[in-house]
Amino acid sequence: MGKLIPRSFERIRSGEQIVPPTFANVAAAVAAGVTAAKYPKRTIYLTAGGTGAVPCLAISDGANWRQIAIGINAI
């Protein structure tokens, strides 16, 4: 039996776009039932979640959502 490849890896390898769940902020994610404790290692996109209400990514560490700021445009 061959090694199983996770479905998400197959999607990336095939070039399929993976779109993380989107919420306005962490409060909206929690209100929708998407808590850091319930979804450890999950990545979500926040449209107004960063400092100054700017878009950011958030990753669950199993207890809290950790913000990752989205920087300047890539060239």
C-alpha positions, -999 to 999 in steps of 0.1 A, spaced: 0 0 0 14 34 -10 18 64 13 -15 84 17 -12 121 6 -35 145 24 -63 159 2 -51 195 9 -17 187 -6 -32 172 -37 -52 204 -41 -21 226 -39 -1 203 -62 -29 204 -88 -29 242 -87 -63 245 -71 -68 277 -52 -73 271 -15 -94 299 1 -94 302 39 -127 309 57 -133 347 58 -146 367 87 -147 404 96 -127 399 128 -121 372 155 -153 381 173 -173 373 141 -154 340 138 -161 330 174 -198 340 169 -199 316 140 -185 288 162 -150 290 148 -129 291 180 -92 287 184 -97 258 207 -121 240 184 -99 245 153 -62 242 163 -38 250 135 -66 265 114 -59 296 93 -86 322 87 -87 355 68 -99 386 87 -111 415 65 -109 440 94 -91 421 120 -57 437 121 -45 467 140 -63 497 125 -90 475 110 -68 462 82 -69 427 66 -48 400 82 -45 362 86 -50 345 119 -38 311 129 -51 291 159 -25 279 184 -51 258 201 -59 285 227 -58 318 209 -60 333 174 -25 346 165 -25 375 140 -3 377 110 -2 411 94 -3 413 56 25 435 45 31 457 15 25 445 -21 50 420 -36 68 431 -67 
